[in-house]
Amino acid sequence: MCEKRPMENGNYQDYNEGYYQNEGYCRNGILQFLRRLSPGTCIVLQYDSQPPTSGTFQGFQNGLVILSDFDCFPGLAHLALEKINVLTLGSLPCNPPRECDYR
């Protein structure tokens, strides 16, 4: 059984201590999920306050998720792992095609 501690019992800084170190990432369920993926897997993710978007998972390194075909971006994109809120397998519907803003 997983023992949960309320935030009121601990210091916020202590709770996040080591988060950016390799051993701290093991607490992040998203990282555990990503470790099971093979490069080339299509994923849908939601980060910050943005609407869901899709990309092709290429790997992760130093707390960054590496994606190709990310939200119409031509090339590789790096997204900070701690910015991701939701992640799932699959892709967004292609019909109708999404508009890309190339400004």
N, C-alpha and C positions, 0 to 999 in steps of 0.2 A: 504494500500500500504506500502511496506517495504521501509524504508528510509535507503539508503546506504551512508556511509561516506568514501571518499577516504582516503587511508592510509597517504597521504601527510598532511592531516589536523590534525593528531594526533601523539602522541609519541608512538612508537612501544611497549614500556613497559606498557604504560597505556592501550593500545589496548588489551594486553594479561593479564592484571591485573585480578586476581581472577580466572584465567583459571583452576587452580588446586584445587579450592574450589568448593564445591557442586553447589553453585549458578552460577559459571562460566560455568559449563558444559551445562547449558541450551542453550547456544549459539551454541552448537555443534549438527548439524543435525544427525550425526551418532549415538550419544547417544539417541536422540529422536526415531530413527529407532529401536535401540536395545531394548528400553523400551517396544516396541510392540511385541517383539518376546517371544515365550515360550521356556523354556529349551528343548533341543532335536531337535531344528530347524537346518537344514543343511544350511550353508551359504558359499558363496565364497567371499573372500576378497583379497585385494591387499594392502600391507603395505610397507613402506620404498621404496626401489627400487627393490623389489622382484617381481617375476612373480605371477599371481593370484594363490591362493591355497584355499583349502576348509577345513572346520571343522564343528563340531557340537557345536552350541551355548549352553552354560550351565548357563550363567548369567554374571553379571559384578559387580565389587566391587572396590571402591577406585580408579577409573580411569583405571582399568584393565578389559579386556574382558576375560572371562574364557571359554576355548574351549576344547573339547575332540576330538580325532581322527584328530588332527590338523597336516596336512602335514606329515602324517605317524608317528607322534610322539605318542608313547604308554603312555597314561596317560593324565593328565590335563595340558594344557598350558595356561599361562597368557600373554596377549598381551596388551601393553599400548594403550589406546584409541586414543591418539594423533598421534600414528604411522600409523593408518589406513587411507588410502586414498580413497578406494572404497569398498563398501559392497553391496551384493545382496543376494537374496534368491536362493537356489538351490545348485547343486554340480557340480564339474567338471566331464567330461565323465570318466567312469571307463574302457572303452575299447579303446585303450590298457591300461592296468594298469600302473599307475605311478611308477617309480622306487624310492625306498627309500634308502637313504644312511645311513647305520648304523655304521659309523666310530666313 
